[in-house]
Structure formats: structure tokens, C-alpha cells
Amino acid sequence: MADTKWLEIAVNTTPEKLDEVTVRLTAAGMDGLVIEDEGDFLRFLEQNRQYWDYVDQELLDRMKGITRVKFYVTDDEDGRAQLERYTRGLGWEYTVTPLADNDWAYSWQKYYKPLTIGQRLYVVPEWEREEPVPQGRSPLYLNPGLTFGTGSHASTQLCLEGVEEHTVPGRPVLDLGCGSGILSIAALCLGASTAVAVDIDPKAVDVAYENAALNGIGRDRYTVRAGDVISDAALAAELAQEKYHLVLANIVADVIIPLSARVPQMLAEDGVFLCSGIIDTRAHEVEAALKKNGLSITRKREKNGWVALEAKLG
């Protein structure tokens, strides 16, 4: 829908309250979040400085000390009802900025460049797919659309590193909270036999299928569903009919903790549960939940204040 209008919601917060904001928004049903802070912004500039000659000082000043969470809803009755539900009773100050669909698309195209991740992955935006891929890298083509997961955030990069290490050709993968589908599609690009992806946001289904198609992956290998594995016991039981070599969850601590009770039923005996999106101050809580639910932690990855955990049965 080329004429779709969107609202950009920006919640200004602090590093200390960032986890609370993201957790409460996720619990209210919004899992497509952009997290901005001064540190991430400065790292982004450093990593991508080859793409510009100078950075406007006014922009640097505007980002100083900033910690912000952004999300998007459609500029219509349904979207405004979503916004009211997401922010009801939270007492946060936030701004609402109308965006045309093209504003959204071109803002990503201006700043989003290919990323080298791990030893083999090369995450490429759709609009740069004609550019050469570095030797020895497996390209993962992506159009973020309106459901997030571009590979630029530290938590996603940690997860992708784990996906690269633990994907076994010919074995199946389960992606819980798939967003754009980046993790499960990466696994399929690296040789996984099939993948099932689930997200509570119905919009994620079409976005993930579209991203899979960009990589030549069809519905014969990839299944995407809308649903809540934590609250929907029937869905959890259906997923558990298959035992997956790799189960992924790049969400937040408060979702991973209850989700960990479901994972052992879905994990193959030699499989790996890889969870990320965990702020380092909450890692001990997630570790305790994994152990309580019969999972043994085998590795802890850390980057820019975020943590990813790997665990196995037993």
C-alpha cells in the first residue's frame, strides 16, 4: 500500500529505565522496537564513516545523552487504538510524528548498509543486492519493512553469530519472536533443512515471507505463523511435535523467562537454545530461569551491554 501513512512514536527514557520501557511495550504487544542511544549512534558513525565526509554538529548535539525507544503504528483508527493500548497507564512522555510510507523507506535506504557478521554472514539490504558479495561470505538479503530485525543491533548480531556457529545442514530450526525473520532465514541460507517462525505481531508473517523470498526460500522450507507460544498451549504443543536442533528467541528478558519453560519440549536432545535481547543487568535472571527449566548454559556472549545465552538440555 504505497499511500499508507504511519506514526512514529518516540519514548524518551534513560539507560536505567530502558529495560522497563521495552519490556512493558513488548508485554503490551509491540515487539517491533527501535532502540536509540548516544553510544549506539556514535558506534554507528564510526563503523560507517566511509559513507559521509562530515557529520553535522547539530545532529551530534541532539543525540547527546539520548536514550530513546521508537515504534510505529498506522495513522488511522486502528493504529491510534494500538498506541493507546501500548501506552495506557504508563505515564511516559512520548512524541508522535506523522510519516509517509516513502519517508520510512528512504530513511532506511539512506543509512542501512551491508554488515559482515561472524565468519560467513553478509547481511545486505534489498536495494544493494546487485553489489558484489565478499569472497567466502553467504549473503542474507533483507528488506526490514515495518517489522524490525535488520542485523544492526548488538543483540541481533550476537544471535546471528550463534546461528552461524550452530546451524547444522539438514537439521530444522525454530524461531520464536521472529520479527523480520532474519535469524531463521539466516539459518536456512546456511543450510538448515526447514524453519518455523512465530511472532505475536501478524504483520511479521508477510514481512518474513517476503524476506525469505528475497533469498530464494519458499514456503516448502519456511513456515511463518502469528501466535503467542507462552499463552497458547495448543500452539506450543503443535510446535513441540517437531524436535528442533536450534531454537531461537531474540526478544527481552521478561519474555524469555516464561518462554524457557516451553523450550525443552521443542528442543532436540543434541539441540541448542539460543536466546538474546537480554540487557546485561538481567542476564542472571534469565540464567536462573533456564536452569530451573532443565537447561544447562553452555556459552554467554556479550556486546555493548547486551547478552546472548546458549543452552542445552540437561
C-alpha positions as CSV (number, residue, x, y, z in Angstrom):
1,M,0.0,0.0,0.0
2,A,2.0,2.9,-1.3
3,D,-0.2,5.5,0.3
4,T,-0.1,4.1,3.8
5,K,0.6,6.7,6.5
6,W,2.5,5.9,9.6
7,L,3.0,7.4,13.0
8,E,6.5,7.3,14.6
9,I,6.2,7.1,18.4
10,A,9.4,8.1,20.3
11,V,9.6,7.5,24.0
12,N,12.5,9.4,25.7
13,T,13.9,7.5,28.6
14,T,17.2,6.8,30.4
15,P,19.7,3.9,30.2
16,E,18.5,2.8,33.7
17,K,14.8,2.6,32.6
18,L,15.4,1.3,29.1
19,D,14.7,-2.3,30.0
20,E,11.5,-1.4,31.8
21,V,10.2,0.6,28.8
22,T,11.0,-2.2,26.3
23,V,9.6,-4.9,28.5
24,R,6.3,-3.2,29.1
25,L,5.8,-2.3,25.4
26,T,6.6,-5.9,24.4
27,A,4.2,-7.2,27.1
28,A,1.5,-4.9,25.6
29,G,2.0,-6.5,22.2
30,M,4.6,-4.2,20.5
31,D,7.7,-6.2,19.6
32,G,8.9,-4.1,16.7
33,L,11.1,-1.6,18.6
34,V,14.0,0.6,17.6
35,I,16.4,1.4,20.5
36,E,18.5,4.5,20.1
37,D,21.1,5.9,22.4
38,E,24.1,8.1,22.1
39,G,26.6,5.2,22.4
40,D,24.9,3.2,19.6
41,F,24.8,6.4,17.5
42,L,28.5,7.1,17.9
43,R,29.4,3.5,17.1
44,F,27.2,3.6,14.0
45,L,29.0,6.8,12.8
46,E,32.4,5.1,13.5
47,Q,31.5,1.9,11.7
48,N,30.0,3.7,8.7
49,R,32.2,6.8,8.4
50,Q,33.2,5.8,4.9
51,Y,29.8,6.8,3.7
52,W,30.0,10.5,4.5
53,D,32.5,13.3,4.6
54,Y,31.3,15.1,7.8
55,V,28.6,14.8,10.4
56,D,26.5,17.8,11.3
57,Q,27.4,19.1,14.8
58,E,23.7,19.9,15.5
59,L,22.9,16.2,15.0
60,L,25.7,15.2,17.4
61,D,24.4,17.7,20.0
62,R,20.8,16.4,19.5
63,M,21.9,12.8,20.3
64,K,24.0,13.7,23.3
65,G,22.8,11.8,26.4
66,I,19.8,10.4,24.5
67,T,18.2,7.0,25.2
68,R,15.0,6.6,23.1
69,V,12.7,3.8,22.1
70,K,10.8,4.1,18.9
71,F,7.9,2.1,17.3
72,Y,5.4,2.6,14.5
73,V,1.7,2.3,14.1
74,T,-0.6,3.1,11.2
75,D,-2.0,6.6,11.1
76,D,-5.7,5.5,11.3
77,E,-8.2,4.4,13.8
78,D,-6.7,1.0,14.3
79,G,-3.2,2.4,14.8
80,R,-4.3,5.0,17.3
81,A,-6.1,2.3,19.2
82,Q,-2.8,0.3,19.3
83,L,-1.0,3.4,20.5
84,E,-3.5,3.9,23.3
85,R,-3.1,0.2,24.3
86,Y,0.7,0.3,24.3
87,T,0.9,3.4,26.4
88,R,-2.1,3.1,28.7
89,G,-1.3,4.0,32.3
90,L,2.5,4.0,31.8
91,G,3.0,7.7,32.4
92,W,5.7,8.1,29.8
93,E,6.4,11.3,27.8
94,Y,6.4,10.5,24.1
95,T,6.2,12.3,20.8
96,V,4.1,11.3,17.8
97,T,5.4,12.2,14.3
98,P,3.4,11.5,11.1
99,L,5.4,9.8,8.4
100,A,4.5,9.0,4.8
101,D,5.4,5.5,3.7
102,N,8.1,6.8,1.5
103,D,9.7,8.7,4.4
104,W,10.1,5.4,6.2
105,A,11.5,3.6,3.2
106,Y,14.1,6.2,2.2
107,S,15.2,6.8,5.8
108,W,16.3,3.1,5.9
109,Q,17.9,3.2,2.5
110,K,20.0,6.2,3.4
111,Y,21.7,4.7,6.4
112,Y,21.4,0.9,6.3
113,K,24.5,-0.6,4.7
114,P,25.7,-4.2,4.3
115,L,27.0,-5.8,7.5
116,T,29.6,-8.5,7.9
117,I,28.7,-10.8,10.9
118,G,30.6,-13.7,12.2
119,Q,32.8,-15.6,9.8
120,R,30.4,-16.2,6.9
121,L,27.3,-14.0,7.0
122,Y,26.8,-10.8,5.0
123,V,23.5,-9.0,5.6
124,V,22.6,-7.0,2.6
125,P,19.6,-4.5,2.2
126,E,17.5,-5.4,-0.8
127,W,18.3,-2.2,-2.6
128,E,22.0,-3.2,-2.7
129,R,21.6,-6.8,-3.9
130,E,23.4,-6.1,-7.2
131,E,26.6,-5.1,-5.3
132,P,29.4,-7.8,-5.1
133,V,29.5,-10.1,-2.0
134,P,32.9,-10.5,-0.3
135,Q,34.5,-13.9,-1.1
136,G,33.7,-16.6,1.5
137,R,30.5,-14.8,2.7
138,S,26.9,-16.0,2.5
139,P,24.6,-13.2,1.6
140,L,21.4,-12.7,3.5
141,Y,19.1,-10.2,1.6
142,L,16.7,-8.2,3.7
143,N,14.1,-5.6,3.5
144,P,13.2,-4.6,7.1
145,G,9.8,-3.3,6.2
146,L,7.8,-2.3,9.2
147,T,8.8,-5.1,11.5
148,F,12.3,-4.8,12.9
149,G,15.3,-7.0,12.8
150,T,18.0,-5.6,10.4
151,G,21.1,-7.1,12.0
152,S,22.4,-3.7,13.1
153,H,21.5,-4.1,16.8
154,A,24.0,-5.8,19.1
155,S,21.5,-8.4,20.3
156,T,20.7,-9.5,16.8
157,Q,24.4,-9.6,15.9
158,L,25.0,-11.9,18.9
159,C,22.2,-14.1,17.8
160,L,23.4,-14.3,14.2
161,E,26.9,-15.3,15.4
162,G,25.3,-18.1,17.3
163,V,23.1,-19.1,14.3
164,E,26.3,-19.3,12.2
165,E,28.0,-21.5,14.7
166,H,25.2,-23.9,15.5
167,T,23.2,-24.3,12.2
168,V,23.7,-27.8,11.1
169,P,22.9,-28.6,7.4
170,G,19.8,-30.7,7.1
171,R,18.5,-30.0,10.6
172,P,15.4,-27.9,11.4
173,V,15.2,-24.5,13.2
174,L,12.5,-22.8,15.3
175,D,12.5,-19.0,15.6
176,L,10.3,-17.7,18.4
177,G,9.6,-13.9,18.1
178,C,10.9,-13.8,14.5
179,G,10.2,-10.2,13.6
180,S,11.7,-9.7,10.1
181,G,12.7,-13.4,10.0
182,I,16.4,-12.5,9.9
183,L,17.5,-15.3,12.2
184,S,15.6,-18.2,10.8
185,I,16.3,-17.1,7.2
186,A,20.0,-16.9,8.0
187,A,19.8,-20.4,9.3
188,L,18.2,-21.6,6.0
189,C,20.8,-19.7,4.0
190,L,23.4,-21.6,6.0
191,G,21.9,-25.0,5.2
192,A,19.1,-25.7,7.7
193,S,16.6,-28.1,6.3
194,T,13.4,-26.2,7.3
195,A,12.5,-23.5,9.7
196,V,9.3,-22.5,11.5
197,A,9.0,-18.9,12.7
198,V,6.4,-17.4,15.1
199,D,5.6,-13.9,16.1
200,I,2.8,-12.3,18.1
201,D,2.6,-9.5,15.5
202,P,0.6,-10.7,12.5
203,K,2.4,-8.2,10.2
204,A,5.6,-10.2,10.8
205,V,4.2,-13.1,8.8
206,D,4.2,-11.3,5.5
207,V,7.4,-9.5,6.2
208,A,9.3,-12.7,7.0
209,Y,7.9,-14.5,3.9
210,E,8.9,-11.6,1.7
211,N,12.4,-11.6,3.1
212,A,12.7,-15.3,2.6
213,A,11.6,-14.9,-1.0
214,L,14.4,-12.4,-1.5
215,N,16.8,-15.2,-0.6
216,G,15.1,-17.8,-2.9
217,I,13.5,-19.6,0.1
218,G,9.9,-20.8,-0.4
219,R,7.1,-22.0,1.8
220,D,8.2,-25.6,1.2
221,R,11.1,-24.9,3.6
222,Y,9.8,-21.9,5.6
223,T,6.6,-21.6,7.7
224,V,5.7,-18.4,9.5
225,R,2.9,-18.1,12.0
226,A,1.3,-15.5,14.2
227,G,0.7,-16.5,17.8
228,D,1.9,-16.4,21.4
229,V,3.7,-19.6,22.3
230,I,3.7,-18.6,26.0
231,S,-0.1,-18.2,26.4
232,D,-1.3,-20.5,23.7
233,A,-0.8,-24.1,25.0
234,A,-2.2,-25.6,21.8
235,L,0.3,-23.8,19.6
236,A,3.1,-24.8,21.9
237,A,2.0,-28.4,21.8
238,E,1.8,-28.3,18.0
239,L,5.3,-26.9,17.6
240,A,6.6,-29.5,20.1
241,Q,5.6,-32.3,17.7
242,E,8.9,-31.5,15.9
243,K,12.2,-31.5,17.7
244,Y,14.4,-28.7,16.5
245,H,18.2,-28.7,16.5
246,L,18.2,-24.9,17.0
247,V,15.6,-22.9,18.9
248,L,16.0,-19.1,18.7
249,A,14.5,-16.3,20.8
250,N,15.8,-12.7,20.3
251,I,13.2,-10.9,22.5
252,V,13.6,-9.5,26.0
253,A,14.3,-11.0,29.4
254,D,10.7,-10.8,30.7
255,V,9.5,-12.8,27.7
256,I,12.4,-15.3,27.6
257,I,12.0,-16.2,31.2
258,P,8.4,-17.7,30.8
259,L,9.3,-19.0,27.3
260,S,12.1,-21.1,28.7
261,A,9.5,-23.4,30.3
262,R,8.3,-24.3,26.7
263,V,11.6,-24.8,25.1
264,P,12.7,-28.2,26.4
265,Q,9.7,-29.8,24.8
266,M,10.7,-28.4,21.4
267,L,14.5,-28.9,21.6
268,A,16.2,-32.0,20.1
269,E,18.4,-34.0,22.5
270,D,21.6,-32.5,21.0
271,G,20.0,-29.2,20.2
272,V,20.8,-25.6,21.2
273,F,18.6,-22.9,22.6
274,L,20.0,-19.5,21.7
275,C,18.3,-16.5,23.4
276,S,19.3,-12.8,23.1
277,G,17.8,-9.4,23.6
278,I,18.9,-9.5,27.3
279,I,20.3,-6.4,28.9
280,D,23.4,-7.4,30.9
281,T,21.8,-6.5,34.2
282,R,19.1,-9.0,33.7
283,A,21.2,-11.9,32.5
284,H,21.4,-13.6,35.9
285,E,17.6,-13.8,36.0
286,V,17.4,-15.5,32.6
287,E,20.2,-17.9,33.5
288,A,18.3,-18.9,36.6
289,A,15.1,-19.5,34.6
290,L,16.9,-21.6,32.0
291,K,18.5,-23.8,34.8
292,K,15.1,-24.1,36.6
293,N,13.6,-25.4,33.4
294,G,16.2,-28.1,32.8
295,L,18.6,-26.2,30.5
296,S,22.3,-26.0,31.0
297,I,24.1,-22.9,29.9
298,T,27.0,-23.6,27.6
299,R,28.0,-20.1,26.5
300,K,27.5,-16.5,27.2
301,R,28.1,-13.8,24.5
302,E,28.2,-10.1,25.4
303,K,28.3,-7.0,23.3
304,N,27.6,-3.3,24.0
305,G,25.7,-4.1,27.2
306,W,23.6,-6.9,25.7
307,V,23.8,-10.6,26.4
308,A,23.1,-13.8,24.4
309,L,22.9,-17.2,26.1
310,E,23.3,-20.7,24.7
311,A,21.9,-23.7,26.5
312,K,21.3,-27.4,26.0
313,L,19.1,-30.0,27.7
314,G,20.3,-31.5,30.9
